[in-house]
Amino acid sequence: MQHPASSTRELIHLGWPMLVAQLAMMANAVIDTAMAGRLTVIDLASVGIAASIMATILMSLISVLLAVPPIIAHLHGAGQRAEIGREIHQGIWISLALALMAILLLRFPGPFIAISHLQPAVETKVRAYLAASAWGVPAAFALRLFFGLSTGIKRPRPVMFFNLLSLAIKVPLNALFMFGLFGFPEMGSTGCAVATALDAWLMAAFAWSWCMNNPRYTEFGLRRRITAPDFAAIREFLKLGLPIGLTFIADVTAFTFMALFIARLGPVVSGAHQIAANLAALAFMIPLSLGNATSVLVGQALGAGQPQRARHICWEAIRFGMSIAIVLCLTFWLGAPYIAAFYANDLQVQAIAIPLIVMVGLYHLGDAMQAITVNALRGYKKSVVPMVIYTVTLWVPGLGGGIVLGLTGFFGPARGAPGFWLAAIASIWLVGGMMALYLTSTSRKHLTR
């Protein structure tokens, strides 16, 4: 059996570039929130609400491409490297269809806005933000394909590099469009979306130009002429990708719809919730990166016919990831006032945000468990059962419980935003526990084959 220290080193070696890449991606949202917080409460609230709607739409559709890393990892582990380019070509056709759907939903976001009962000033800014975001959708899908390819073949450093480059140009782009520097139009919160769309196109162009001219990617046949859609291959891709996408929809919508319902409580409460949600998403990048590394290593181990190694990697990842989660939880509890002050100048927003940040610490413990285990299951190409668990648990006791606790007097006075977070904590802990049990069963079955 592989020594635990060896597995941990392997996870760290693959996971740290993914973590840097994920943190760089998440830092874009932190930058948007922090810079909008220097404008007005309306701008801060509109960025939070619009970003929640955009995440619900874009990430729910783009998450279908999370099937790329485990598919590529299995092919790479089995030595079938010439097939990798063919999978990426079919992924292009899938991406085009999904991108069109995302653009239409961003351009016509009425049903999402209706949930929030927005003030007219906030709604105007939210619609403008989403319309500007639609321009960057094709580039976002192109980047996700590149990231999936590089991750699946255990080359995450290019992903890290391009995400860091993206982060480096985000602040100046935001400043140009948000504050109207150097003669650019002053667009306020909408400038965040314009900057993000332009940033995505620049990174997609740089990443794929580099990839197509890099000799280390030649063996995968990427430069061959793109084949016509192969519906049998697309069906196999979607068999794994669609349940992953639906799982992500359940996860993202339960979280982002919470922001939309909390928006009914006014811009100040919405802004405070946005700080907590942003922090939870930032912390999530650590177990997500570790989970992505686990998925790739498990997929390659299974492709090479090593189920015992795959199982060992899973549980080493859980032990390592939960140790980090405990440290982060304590950091949130102790640093809540300072974190709130970093995000916003408004004292009312800070006062509401501080207890929410403390609750984020508890939420993160369950979030870390589910992030690692669900990604490990994707390495086993298991995505249907997680989809069912996520949908039922996050929507019924999670979002449903949040609505009851936060907006109604069914269990005493309405608790507002803390009520939503209490329900979210309970549901994410339940998901994490069930995912761990299912992973145990799945990995054990592969040992007996």
C-alpha positions in Angstrom: 0.0 0.0 0.0 1.2 3.5 -0.7 2.6 5.4 2.3 0.2 8.1 3.6 2.9 10.8 3.4 3.4 9.9 -0.3 -0.3 10.3 -1.1 -0.4 13.6 0.8 2.6 14.9 -1.1 1.0 13.8 -4.4 -2.2 15.6 -3.5 -0.3 18.7 -2.5 1.8 18.6 -5.7 -1.2 18.5 -7.9 -3.6 20.5 -5.6 -1.5 23.6 -4.8 -1.5 25.0 -8.3 -5.2 24.3 -8.5 -5.7 26.1 -5.2 -3.7 29.1 -6.5 -5.8 29.1 -9.7 -9.1 28.8 -7.8 -8.1 31.5 -5.3 -7.1 33.8 -8.2 -10.5 33.2 -9.8 -12.3 33.8 -6.5 -10.2 36.9 -5.9 -12.0 38.4 -8.9 -15.2 38.3 -6.9 -13.5 39.6 -3.8 -12.1 42.5 -5.8 -15.6 43.3 -7.3 -17.2 43.2 -3.8 -14.5 45.3 -2.2 -14.4 47.9 -5.0 -18.2 48.1 -5.1 -18.2 48.6 -1.4 -16.3 51.8 -1.9 -19.1 53.1 -4.1 -22.6 52.9 -2.5 -24.7 50.4 -0.6 -26.8 50.1 -3.8 -23.7 49.2 -5.9 -22.6 46.7 -3.3 -26.0 45.1 -3.1 -26.4 45.0 -7.0 -23.0 43.4 -7.4 -23.9 40.7 -4.9 -27.3 40.0 -6.3 -26.2 40.1 -10.0 -23.2 37.9 -9.2 -25.6 35.4 -7.5 -27.8 35.3 -10.6 -24.8 35.0 -12.9 -23.3 32.2 -10.9 -26.6 30.4 -10.9 -26.9 30.6 -14.7 -23.3 30.4 -15.9 -21.8 28.0 -13.4 -24.8 25.7 -13.5 -24.3 25.2 -17.3 -20.5 25.4 -17.4 -20.4 22.7 -14.6 -21.3 20.1 -17.2 -17.7 20.5 -18.3 -16.5 19.3 -14.9 -16.8 15.9 -16.6 -13.7 16.7 -18.7 -11.0 16.2 -16.0 -12.1 12.6 -14.9 -12.7 11.6 -18.5 -9.3 12.8 -19.6 -7.7 11.3 -16.4 -9.1 7.8 -17.2 -7.8 8.1 -20.8 -4.4 9.4 -19.6 -4.1 6.7 -17.0 -4.9 4.0 -19.5 -2.4 5.3 -22.0 -5.0 6.2 -24.6 -3.6 9.7 -25.2 -4.6 10.0 -28.8 -8.2 9.9 -27.7 -7.9 13.0 -25.6 -8.1 15.5 -28.5 -11.2 13.8 -29.7 -12.9 14.2 -26.3 -11.9 17.9 -26.3 -13.4 18.4 -29.8 -16.7 16.9 -28.7 -16.5 19.2 -25.7 -16.4 22.2 -28.0 -19.8 21.2 -29.5 -21.3 20.8 -26.1 -19.8 24.1 -25.0 -21.4 26.0 -27.9 -24.8 24.7 -27.0 -24.5 25.5 -23.3 -23.0 28.9 -24.0 -26.0 29.9 -26.1 -28.3 28.9 -23.3 -26.3 30.9 -20.8 -26.4 34.0 -23.0 -30.1 33.9 -23.4 -30.7 33.5 -19.7 -28.4 36.4 -18.8 -30.1 38.6 -21.3 -33.6 37.8 -20.1 -33.2 37.4 -16.3 -36.8 38.3 -15.3 -37.7 35.1 -13.4 -34.5 35.4 -11.2 -35.1 39.1 -10.5 -38.8 38.5 -9.6 -37.7 36.3 -6.7 -35.8 39.2 -5.1 -38.5 42.0 -5.1 -35.7 44.5 -5.9 -35.8 48.2 -5.4 -36.0 49.9 -8.9 -32.5 51.4 -8.5 -31.0 48.0 -7.6 -32.9 46.2 -10.4 -31.6 48.6 -13.0 -28.0 48.0 -12.0 -28.5 44.2 -11.8 -29.9 44.0 -15.3 -27.1 46.1 -16.7 -24.5 43.9 -15.0 -26.0 40.7 -16.4 -26.3 42.1 -19.9 -22.6 43.0 -19.9 -21.7 39.6 -18.4 -23.3 37.8 -21.4 -20.5 39.1 -23.7 -17.9 37.0 -21.8 -19.8 33.7 -21.8 -18.2 32.0 -24.9 -14.7 32.9 -23.5 -15.6 31.4 -20.1 -16.6 28.1 -21.7 -13.4 28.1 -23.8 -11.3 28.6 -20.7 -13.1 25.8 -18.8 -12.3 23.4 -21.6 -8.6 24.3 -21.4 -8.6 24.0 -17.6 -10.3 20.6 -17.8 -7.7 19.3 -20.3 -4.7 20.6 -18.3 -6.1 19.3 -15.0 -6.9 15.9 -16.4 -3.4 15.3 -17.6 -1.9 16.5 -14.3 -0.5 19.8 -15.7 -2.3 22.4 -13.5 0.5 25.0 -13.6 -0.7 26.5 -16.9 -4.2 26.9 -15.3 -2.6 28.6 -12.3 -0.5 30.9 -14.6 -3.5 32.1 -16.7 -5.7 32.6 -13.6 -3.0 34.7 -12.0 -2.5 36.7 -15.2 -6.3 37.3 -15.2 -6.2 38.5 -11.6 -3.3 40.8 -12.4 -5.3 42.7 -15.0 -8.7 42.6 -13.1 -8.1 45.6 -10.7 -6.9 48.0 -13.5 -9.8 46.9 -15.7 -12.3 47.4 -12.9 -10.9 50.8 -12.1 -11.1 51.9 -15.8 -14.8 50.9 -16.1 -16.1 51.4 -12.6 -14.6 54.7 -11.8 -14.2 56.1 -15.3 -10.4 56.6 -15.3 -8.4 58.0 -18.3 -11.5 59.1 -20.1 -13.4 55.7 -19.9 -17.1 56.0 -19.1 -17.9 55.7 -15.3 -20.2 52.6 -15.1 -20.3 51.9 -11.4 -21.1 48.3 -10.5 -21.7 47.4 -14.2 -18.0 48.1 -14.8 -17.2 44.9 -12.9 -19.1 42.8 -15.5 -17.5 44.7 -18.4 -14.0 44.1 -17.0 -14.7 40.4 -16.3 -16.0 39.8 -19.8 -12.9 41.5 -21.4 -10.6 39.7 -19.0 -12.2 36.3 -20.0 -11.7 36.9 -23.7 -8.0 37.9 -23.3 -7.3 34.8 -21.2 -9.1 32.4 -23.5 -7.1 33.8 -26.5 -3.8 33.6 -24.6 -4.5 30.1 -23.1 -5.5 28.3 -26.3 -2.8 30.0 -28.4 -0.2 28.8 -25.9 -1.7 25.3 -25.8 -1.9 24.8 -29.6 1.7 25.8 -30.0 3.1 23.8 -27.0 4.9 20.6 -28.0 3.9 18.9 -24.7 0.3 18.9 -25.9 1.0 17.6 -29.4 0.4 14.0 -28.5 -3.2 14.6 -27.8 -4.2 15.5 -31.4 -5.7 18.9 -30.6 -4.6 20.4 -33.8 -6.4 17.9 -35.9 -9.4 19.2 -37.8 -12.4 19.4 -35.5 -14.7 16.4 -36.2 -18.4 16.7 -36.7 -20.5 16.0 -33.6 -20.3 12.4 -32.6 -23.5 11.8 -30.8 -22.4 8.5 -29.2 -19.4 10.3 -27.7 -21.5 13.3 -26.7 -24.0 10.9 -25.0 -21.3 9.3 -23.0 -19.9 12.7 -22.0 -23.3 13.9 -20.9 -24.0 10.7 -19.0 -21.4 11.9 -16.6 -21.6 15.6 -17.2 -25.3 16.3 -16.9 -25.7 14.8 -13.4 -22.6 16.8 -12.4 -24.3 19.9 -13.8 -27.5 19.2 -12.1 -25.6 18.6 -8.8 -23.9 21.9 -9.3 -27.3 23.6 -10.0 -28.7 22.2 -6.8 -25.6 23.4 -4.9 -25.3 26.8 -6.5 -29.0 27.7 -6.7 -29.6 26.7 -3.0 -26.8 29.1 -2.1 -27.5 31.9 -4.6 -31.3 31.8 -4.2 -30.6 32.4 -0.5 -29.0 35.7 -1.6 -32.1 36.5 -3.7 -34.5 35.9 -0.8 -32.3 37.8 1.6 -32.4 40.7 -0.8 -36.0 41.2 0.3 -34.7 42.4 3.6 -33.1 45.5 2.0 -29.7 46.5 0.6 -27.9 46.7 4.0 -28.8 43.1 5.0 -28.1 42.0 1.4 -24.7 43.6 1.4 -23.8 42.0 4.7 -24.9 38.6 3.4 -22.8 39.1 0.3 -19.7 39.5 2.5 -20.4 36.2 4.3 -21.3 34.4 1.0 -18.1 35.8 -0.6 -16.0 34.5 2.3 -17.7 31.1 2.2 -17.0 30.8 -1.5 -13.4 31.9 -1.0 -12.8 29.3 1.7 -14.5 26.7 -0.5 -11.6 27.0 -3.0 -9.3 25.1 -0.7 -11.3 21.8 -0.5 -12.5 22.3 -4.1 -8.9 22.3 -5.3 -8.0 19.3 -3.1 -11.1 17.6 -4.4 -10.2 18.3 -8.0 -6.7 16.8 -7.4 -8.3 13.8 -5.8 -10.6 13.3 -8.8 -7.7 13.3 -11.2 -5.5 11.0 -9.1 -8.4 8.6 -8.5 -9.3 8.6 -12.3 -5.8 7.9 -13.3 -5.4 5.1 -10.7 -8.6 3.5 -11.9 -7.6 3.8 -15.5 -4.3 2.1 -14.6 -6.2 -0.7 -12.8 -5.2 0.3 -9.2 -8.5 0.5 -7.2 -6.7 0.1 -3.8 -4.5 3.2 -4.6 -7.6 5.1 -5.6 -9.4 4.3 -2.3 -6.3 5.3 -0.3 -6.0 8.6 -2.1 -9.7 9.4 -1.2 -9.3 9.0 2.5 -5.9 10.7 2.7 -7.5 13.7 0.9 -10.4 13.8 3.5 -8.0 13.7 6.5 -5.8 16.4 5.0 -8.7 18.6 3.9 -10.7 18.5 7.1 -7.6 19.5 9.1 -7.3 22.6 7.0 -11.1 23.3 7.4 -10.8 23.3 11.2 -8.1 25.9 11.0 -10.1 28.1 8.7 -13.2 27.7 10.9 -11.3 29.1 13.9 -9.9 31.9 11.8 -13.4 33.1 10.9 -14.6 33.0 14.5 -11.6 35.0 15.8 -11.3 37.4 12.8 -14.9 38.2 12.0 -14.8 42.0 13.0 -11.6 42.6 11.0 -12.9 40.7 7.9 -16.2 42.7 8.0 -14.2 46.0 8.2 -12.1 44.9 5.2 -15.1 44.3 3.0 -17.2 47.4 3.8 -17.0 50.9 5.3 -20.7 51.0 6.3 -21.0 50.3 10.0 -24.5 48.9 9.7 -23.3 46.4 7.1 -20.4 45.4 9.3 -22.6 44.9 12.4 -24.9 42.5 10.5 -22.0 40.7 8.7 -19.9 39.8 11.9 -22.3 37.1 13.2 -22.8 35.8 9.7 -19.0 35.4 9.2 -18.9 33.4 12.5 -21.5 31.1 11.0 -19.5 30.7 7.8 -16.9 28.9 10.0 -19.4 26.2 10.9 -20.7 26.0 7.3 -17.2 25.5 5.9 -16.7 22.3 7.9 -19.5 20.6 6.1 -18.7 22.3 2.8 -15.1 20.9 2.9 -16.3 17.4 3.5 -18.8 17.4 0.6 -16.4 19.2 -1.8 -13.7 16.5 -1.4 -16.0 13.5 -1.4 -18.1 14.5 -4.3 -15.1 15.2 -6.4 -13.6 11.8 -5.4 -16.8 10.2 -6.6 -16.4 11.9 -10.0 -13.0 10.2 -10.2 -15.0 6.9 -10.0 -17.4 8.4 -12.6 -20.3 8.4 -10.1 -22.5 11.4 -10.4 -26.2 10.3 -10.4 -26.6 9.5 -6.6 -24.8 12.7 -5.6 -27.2 14.6 -7.8 -30.2 13.2 -6.0 -28.7 13.8 -2.5 -27.7 17.4 -3.3 -31.1 18.3 -4.9 -33.2 16.9 -2.1 -31.0 18.0 0.9 -29.9 21.4 -0.2 -33.3 22.5 -1.4 -35.7 21.0 1.2 -34.1 21.4 4.6 -31.5 23.9 3.2 -33.2 26.6 1.2 -36.7 25.6 2.4 -35.6 25.6 6.0 -33.9 29.0 5.4 -37.1 30.5 4.1 -39.0 29.3 7.1 -36.5 30.4 9.7 -35.5 33.6 8.0 -38.7 35.0 6.6 -41.5 33.5 8.6 -42.6 33.3 12.2 -43.3 29.6 12.1 -40.6 28.8 14.7 -40.7 32.1 16.5 -39.7 35.6 15.2 -38.2 35.6 11.8 -34.4 35.4 12.1 -33.5 37.1 8.8 -30.2 36.3 7.3 -29.0 34.2 10.3 -32.0 31.9 9.8 -30.9 31.2 6.3 -27.4 30.4 7.4 -28.6 28.1 10.2 -30.5 26.0 7.7 -27.6 26.0 5.2 -25.2 24.7 7.9 -27.5 21.8 8.8 -28.1 20.8 5.2 -24.4 21.0 4.1 -23.4 18.9 7.1 -26.0 16.3 6.1 -24.7 16.3 2.5 -21.1 15.9 3.6 -22.0 12.9 5.8 -24.0 11.1 3.1 -21.3 11.7 0.4 -18.7 10.2 2.7 -20.9 7.1 3.2 -21.5 6.7 -0.5 -17.8 7.1 -1.3 -17.0 4.4 1.3 -19.4 2.0 -0.5 -18.3 2.9 -4.0 -14.6 2.5 -3.3 -15.1 -0.8 -1.5 -17.1 -2.2 -4.5 -14.2 -1.4 -6.8 -11.8 -3.4 -4.7 -13.9 -6.6 -5.2 -14.1 -6.3 -9.0 
